[in-house]
Amino acid sequence: MNRLVAGLTVMVMAAAAVPMVWAAEKAIATQKTKDVVVTLKNDSGQWTKGKNSFVLEVTSAKDKQPVDAGTVMLNTSMTMSGMSPMIAGATLTPDKTPGRYLGTIEFQDTGTRQVAVTWDGPAGKGSTKFSVAVR
């Protein structure tokens, strides 16, 4: 019996030492423009009410390689009849990989947001707009 308990204890300790595997990023939205593809991703594949972390990737529409977009901004708005638009801006920081940006954004409630992404850098200057549901 003592050997069984000792064996189970060793197995549990070994399992606890294995690093956790992060879930693959899932696309929230993808928008193709003339020259680039802009993709929003996070672990769940959706934005929700409250604070959200996400990744914004800018890749070449031609060969899907990362594109150094330089300064990138992301803003959202949601119109509601009889009220001013609800506007939220994201905080973006460049990741180690060119064309990849880590972002956070916070939403006070659910609904469909109009997302505007602009960039200005070595890959040129551009912008795109698309819709994303906040659940």
Residue pairs with C-beta under 8 A, 6 or more apart in sequence:
22 43
23 43
25 41
25 42
25 43
25 55
26 41
26 42
26 43
26 44
26 45
27 39
27 40
27 41
27 45
28 40
28 41
28 42
28 45
28 46
28 47
28 54
28 132
29 39
29 40
29 115
29 130
29 131
29 132
30 37
30 38
30 39
30 40
31 37
31 38
31 39
31 117
31 128
31 129
31 130
32 38
32 61
33 61
33 126
33 127
33 128
34 61
34 126
35 60
35 61
35 62
35 123
35 124
35 126
36 58
36 59
36 60
36 61
36 67
36 69
36 123
36 126
37 58
37 59
37 60
37 61
37 64
38 56
38 57
38 58
38 117
38 128
39 56
39 57
39 59
40 54
40 55
40 56
40 115
40 132
41 54
41 55
41 56
41 57
42 52
42 53
42 54
42 55
46 133
46 134
46 135
47 54
47 105
47 107
47 113
47 132
47 133
47 134
47 135
48 107
48 110
48 134
48 135
49 107
49 108
49 109
49 110
49 134
49 135
50 106
50 107
51 104
51 105
51 106
52 104
52 105
52 106
52 107
53 102
53 103
53 104
54 90
54 102
54 103
54 104
54 105
55 95
55 100
55 101
55 102
55 103
56 72
56 74
56 92
56 100
56 101
56 103
56 117
57 66
57 99
57 100
57 101
58 66
58 67
58 69
58 72
58 99
58 100
58 101
58 119
58 123
59 65
59 66
59 67
59 99
60 66
60 67
66 97
66 98
66 99
66 100
67 98
67 99
67 123
68 98
68 99
68 121
68 122
68 123
69 99
69 101
69 119
69 120
69 121
69 122
69 123
70 119
70 120
70 121
70 122
70 123
71 119
71 120
71 121
72 92
72 101
72 117
72 118
72 119
72 121
73 89
73 90
73 92
73 117
73 118
73 119
74 89
74 90
74 92
74 103
74 105
74 115
74 116
74 117
75 87
75 88
75 89
75 90
75 115
75 116
76 87
76 88
76 89
76 90
76 105
76 107
76 113
76 114
76 115
76 116
76 132
77 85
77 86
77 87
77 88
77 113
77 114
77 116
78 85
78 86
78 111
78 112
78 113
78 114
79 85
79 114
80 86
80 111
86 108
86 109
86 111
88 105
88 106
88 107
88 108
88 113
89 105
90 103
90 104
90 105
91 103
91 104
91 105
92 101
92 102
92 103
93 101
93 102
93 103
94 100
94 101
94 102
95 101
95 102
99 123
107 113
107 134
109 134
110 133
110 134
110 135
111 133
111 134
112 131
112 132
112 133
112 134
113 131
113 132
113 133
113 134
114 129
114 130
114 131
115 129
115 130
115 131
115 132
116 127
116 128
116 129
117 127
117 128
117 129
118 126
118 127
119 125
119 126
119 127
